[in-house]
Amino acid sequence: MQKRQDLINVLLLLVFAIVLMLAASFLLSPIQEKRSELHLVVNQDVMESLPTEYALLSIAGGPFRSVALNVLWVRLQDAKNNGRYHEIQKLGRIIVKLQARHPKAWDFLAWNEIYNISVTTQTPAERWSW
């Protein structure tokens, strides 16, 4: 008797899960349209200009993307501490492509190039280029 009740419960839950998946599939199209209207879709041009390893991690999303961004930020700070300014610029461009809607990233990287790096240069012409 108990096994029969368990089997009925499992079947009911399975049918319920199938109904929910069908309902979600009907909602997918309006959700995608709304994402496009709000510009929440990743621009394909940005992905093509990224190095392959970062483009793949960006597409993977979730925790992989955040780990990749953390690695990039650590590399940027290391380059800053060791005076590798062109590497800072390259890493900064990759970071803002991956975090295009994160204003703090733009703010920090702009401040870093304008004030922190330019102060370490020797001539006014060199300072102006940063």
C-alpha positions as CSV (number, residue, x, y, z in Angstrom):
1,M,0.0,0.0,0.0
2,Q,2.8,2.4,1.0
3,K,4.8,1.6,-2.2
4,R,1.7,2.3,-4.3
5,Q,1.2,5.7,-2.6
6,D,4.9,6.6,-3.1
7,L,4.7,5.7,-6.8
8,I,1.6,7.9,-7.3
9,N,3.4,10.8,-5.5
10,V,6.5,10.4,-7.8
11,L,4.3,10.3,-10.9
12,L,2.3,13.4,-9.8
13,L,5.6,15.3,-9.1
14,L,7.0,14.3,-12.5
15,V,3.8,15.5,-14.3
16,F,4.0,18.7,-12.3
17,A,7.6,19.2,-13.3
18,I,6.8,18.6,-17.0
19,V,4.0,21.2,-16.8
20,L,6.3,23.8,-15.2
21,M,9.0,23.2,-17.9
22,L,6.4,23.7,-20.6
23,A,5.2,26.9,-19.0
24,A,8.8,28.1,-18.8
25,S,9.4,27.3,-22.4
26,F,6.4,29.5,-23.4
27,L,7.8,32.4,-21.3
28,L,11.3,32.2,-22.8
29,S,10.5,34.2,-26.0
30,P,9.0,37.2,-24.2
31,I,11.9,37.2,-21.7
32,Q,14.5,37.2,-24.5
33,E,12.6,40.1,-26.2
34,K,12.6,42.1,-23.0
35,R,16.3,41.5,-22.5
36,S,17.0,42.8,-26.0
37,E,14.9,45.9,-25.3
38,L,16.8,46.6,-22.1
39,H,20.2,46.0,-23.7
40,L,21.0,43.1,-21.4
41,V,22.2,40.9,-24.2
42,V,26.0,40.5,-24.7
43,N,27.1,42.4,-27.7
44,Q,28.8,40.0,-30.2
45,D,31.3,42.6,-31.3
46,V,32.7,42.8,-27.8
47,M,33.1,39.1,-27.6
48,E,35.0,39.0,-30.9
49,S,37.6,41.6,-29.7
50,L,38.3,39.7,-26.5
51,P,41.1,37.2,-26.2
52,T,39.8,33.7,-26.6
53,E,40.2,32.5,-23.0
54,Y,38.2,35.5,-21.6
55,A,35.5,35.3,-24.2
56,L,34.9,31.7,-23.4
57,L,34.7,32.5,-19.6
58,S,32.4,35.4,-20.3
59,I,30.1,33.2,-22.3
60,A,30.2,30.5,-19.6
61,G,29.1,33.1,-17.1
62,G,28.3,32.5,-13.4
63,P,31.2,31.7,-11.1
64,F,33.7,31.2,-13.9
65,R,33.3,34.8,-15.1
66,S,33.8,36.1,-11.6
67,V,36.9,34.0,-11.1
68,A,38.3,35.2,-14.4
69,L,37.6,38.8,-13.5
70,N,39.3,38.4,-10.1
71,V,42.3,36.9,-11.8
72,L,42.4,39.9,-14.2
73,W,42.1,42.4,-11.3
74,V,45.0,40.6,-9.4
75,R,47.1,40.7,-12.6
76,L,46.4,44.4,-13.0
77,Q,47.4,45.2,-9.5
78,D,50.6,43.1,-9.9
79,A,51.4,45.0,-13.2
80,K,50.8,48.3,-11.4
81,N,53.1,47.4,-8.6
82,N,55.8,46.3,-11.0
83,G,55.5,49.3,-13.3
84,R,54.2,47.4,-16.4
85,Y,52.0,50.3,-17.6
86,H,51.1,49.0,-21.1
87,E,50.0,45.7,-19.6
88,I,47.8,47.7,-17.2
89,Q,46.2,49.3,-20.2
90,K,45.6,46.0,-22.0
91,L,44.1,44.3,-18.9
92,G,42.0,47.4,-18.2
93,R,40.4,47.2,-21.6
94,I,39.6,43.5,-21.1
95,I,38.1,44.2,-17.7
96,V,35.8,47.0,-18.9
97,K,34.7,44.8,-21.8
98,L,33.7,42.1,-19.4
99,Q,32.3,44.5,-16.8
100,A,30.8,47.1,-19.2
101,R,27.9,48.0,-17.0
102,H,29.9,48.3,-13.8
103,P,30.7,52.0,-13.3
104,K,33.2,51.3,-10.4
105,A,35.4,49.4,-12.8
106,W,35.5,52.3,-15.3
107,D,36.0,54.8,-12.5
108,F,39.0,52.9,-10.9
109,L,40.7,52.2,-14.3
110,A,40.3,55.8,-15.4
111,W,41.7,57.1,-12.1
112,N,44.5,54.7,-12.3
113,E,45.6,55.8,-15.8
114,I,45.0,59.5,-15.4
115,Y,46.5,60.0,-11.9
116,N,48.5,57.0,-10.7
117,I,50.3,56.1,-13.9
118,S,50.8,59.7,-15.2
119,V,52.6,60.7,-12.0
120,T,55.3,58.1,-12.6
121,T,56.3,59.5,-16.0
122,Q,59.2,61.9,-16.4
123,T,58.2,64.5,-19.1
124,P,55.1,66.5,-19.6
125,A,54.6,65.0,-23.1
126,E,54.8,61.5,-21.7
127,R,52.4,62.4,-18.9
128,W,49.9,63.8,-21.4
129,S,49.8,60.6,-23.4
130,W,48.5,58.7,-20.3
